[in-house]
């Protein structure tokens, strides 16, 4: 099943059941319309790689973002799956976020030095960054979280301020995959 197009994800708003006291998501996005899904789809379509492998870095959920403090054991377990996928697919480029880069560095999963290139993302003061290929792993591009790309415009359109950063990412992906 496609993570990007065929799943209906919950919206952030939660309601408490007055009888059980349990919190549940009160509503869901239409299939493929959550900001993360729209953002990944927009990015992959723009760079011309609609069929790219997409996976979450951590395969567990919490009720709240601030509860997400993975243990070394949880990170190692998830990393082994990603490492296998990177080796099996012989991926040449990994597009991820600054948050994932910090976990990769903190847990010493990839030997990432300082970025060799930076480019303004168009979102706040965040940059897109390019890390050179090290230790047999693919070249890494860090970009703002995919939910921000999903807010680029209606449908899958990109507003002008994000265009230069997306072209920068596309140029690097094209250079590294051809």
C-alpha positions as CSV (number, residue, x, y, z in Angstrom):
1,X,0.0,0.0,0.0
2,X,1.3,3.5,-0.8
3,X,2.1,5.6,2.2
4,X,1.6,8.7,0.0
5,X,-1.5,8.1,-2.0
6,X,-3.7,5.4,-0.5
7,X,-3.7,6.0,3.3
8,X,-6.1,8.3,5.2
9,X,-4.2,9.9,8.0
10,X,-5.7,11.4,11.2
11,X,-5.8,15.2,11.7
12,X,-4.1,16.7,14.7
13,X,-7.2,17.7,16.5
14,X,-8.2,15.1,19.2
15,X,-11.3,14.8,21.3
16,X,-11.8,13.2,24.6
17,X,-14.6,10.6,24.9
18,X,-16.8,11.8,27.8
19,X,-17.6,8.2,28.9
20,X,-14.2,6.5,28.7
21,X,-12.0,9.5,28.9
22,X,-10.0,8.1,26.0
23,X,-8.5,10.6,23.5
24,X,-9.1,9.9,19.8
25,X,-8.5,11.7,16.6
26,X,-11.7,13.5,15.8
27,X,-11.3,13.6,12.0
28,X,-9.2,12.2,9.2
29,X,-7.8,13.7,6.0
30,X,-9.0,12.3,2.7
31,X,-6.6,9.6,1.3
32,X,-3.3,11.2,0.4
33,X,-4.3,14.7,1.5
34,X,-2.4,15.0,4.8
35,X,0.2,17.8,4.6
36,X,3.1,15.3,4.9
37,X,1.6,13.2,2.1
38,X,1.0,16.2,-0.2
39,X,4.5,17.5,0.6
40,X,6.3,14.3,-0.3
41,X,4.2,13.9,-3.5
42,X,4.9,17.5,-4.5
43,X,8.6,17.1,-3.9
44,X,8.9,13.8,-5.7
45,X,6.9,14.9,-8.7
46,X,8.9,18.1,-9.0
47,X,12.2,16.3,-9.0
48,X,10.9,13.7,-11.4
49,X,11.1,10.6,-9.0
50,X,7.4,9.8,-8.3
51,X,8.4,6.1,-7.6
52,X,11.0,6.8,-4.9
53,X,11.1,4.7,-1.8
54,X,9.4,6.6,1.1
55,X,9.6,5.5,4.7
56,X,9.4,7.1,8.2
57,X,12.7,7.0,10.1
58,X,11.1,5.7,13.3
59,X,8.5,3.0,13.1
60,X,6.6,3.8,16.3
61,X,4.1,6.5,17.3
62,X,3.4,8.5,20.4
63,X,0.3,10.5,21.3
64,X,2.3,13.7,21.4
65,X,5.4,15.0,19.5
66,X,7.2,15.9,22.7
67,X,6.9,12.3,23.9
68,X,9.0,11.1,21.0
69,X,12.4,10.5,22.6
70,X,13.6,7.2,21.1
71,X,15.9,4.9,23.0
72,X,19.1,3.6,21.5
73,X,17.5,0.2,21.1
74,X,14.5,1.7,19.2
75,X,16.7,3.7,16.9
76,X,19.0,0.8,16.3
77,X,16.1,-1.5,15.4
78,X,14.6,1.1,12.9
79,X,18.1,1.9,11.5
80,X,18.7,-1.8,10.7
81,X,15.7,-1.8,8.4
82,X,16.7,1.5,6.7
83,X,20.3,0.3,6.3
84,X,19.0,-2.9,4.7
85,X,16.7,-0.9,2.3
86,X,19.6,1.5,1.4
87,X,21.9,-1.5,0.6
88,X,19.2,-3.5,-1.2
89,X,18.0,-0.6,-3.4
90,X,21.6,0.8,-3.9
91,X,20.1,4.2,-3.3
92,X,22.4,7.0,-4.5
93,X,20.5,9.9,-2.8
94,X,18.7,10.0,0.6
95,X,16.4,13.0,1.1
96,X,15.6,13.6,4.7
97,X,15.1,16.3,7.3
98,X,17.4,18.1,9.7
99,X,15.7,16.2,12.6
100,X,16.7,12.9,11.1
101,X,20.2,14.2,10.4
102,X,20.6,15.1,14.1
103,X,19.5,11.5,15.1
104,X,21.9,10.0,12.6
105,X,24.7,12.1,14.1
106,X,23.7,11.7,17.8
107,X,23.5,7.9,17.5
108,X,26.5,7.8,15.1
109,X,24.6,5.8,12.4
110,X,26.1,7.6,9.5
111,X,29.4,9.5,9.4
112,X,28.0,12.9,8.4
113,X,30.4,15.8,8.5
114,X,29.4,19.4,7.9
115,X,27.3,20.0,4.8
116,X,29.3,20.6,1.6
117,X,26.6,22.8,0.1
118,X,23.7,24.9,1.5
119,X,20.8,26.6,-0.1
120,X,17.9,28.7,1.4
121,X,14.7,26.6,1.5
122,X,12.3,29.5,1.2
123,X,10.8,28.4,4.5
124,X,11.8,30.6,7.5
125,X,15.6,30.6,7.9
126,X,16.0,26.9,7.2
127,X,18.4,25.6,4.6
128,X,18.6,22.7,2.3
129,X,21.9,20.9,2.8
130,X,24.0,18.4,0.8
131,X,26.2,16.0,2.6
132,X,28.8,14.0,0.7
133,X,28.6,10.2,0.4
134,X,30.5,8.5,3.2
135,X,30.9,4.9,4.4
136,X,29.2,3.4,1.4
137,X,25.9,5.2,2.1
138,X,24.1,7.5,-0.4
139,X,24.6,11.2,-0.6
140,X,22.3,12.9,1.8
141,X,20.1,16.0,1.1
142,X,18.5,17.6,4.1
143,X,15.3,19.6,3.5
144,X,12.6,21.1,5.6
145,X,10.1,18.6,7.0
146,X,7.8,17.3,4.3
147,X,4.7,18.9,6.0
148,X,6.1,22.3,5.0
149,X,6.3,21.3,1.3
150,X,2.7,20.1,1.6
151,X,1.6,23.6,2.5
152,X,3.2,25.0,-0.7
153,X,-0.1,25.5,-2.5
154,X,-3.4,24.0,-3.5
155,X,-3.2,20.4,-4.8
156,X,0.3,19.7,-5.9
157,X,1.3,23.2,-7.0
158,X,4.4,24.9,-5.6
159,X,4.3,28.6,-4.6
160,X,7.1,30.7,-6.1
161,X,9.1,31.1,-3.0
162,X,9.8,27.4,-2.8
163,X,10.7,27.0,-6.4
164,X,14.4,27.9,-6.2
165,X,15.0,25.4,-3.4
166,X,13.1,22.6,-5.2
167,X,15.2,23.3,-8.4
168,X,18.4,23.2,-6.2
169,X,17.3,19.7,-4.9
170,X,16.3,18.5,-8.3
171,X,19.7,19.6,-9.8
172,X,21.6,17.6,-7.1
173,X,19.4,14.6,-7.5
174,X,19.7,14.6,-11.3
175,X,23.5,15.0,-11.0
176,X,23.8,12.1,-8.5
177,X,21.4,9.7,-10.2
178,X,22.4,10.0,-13.9
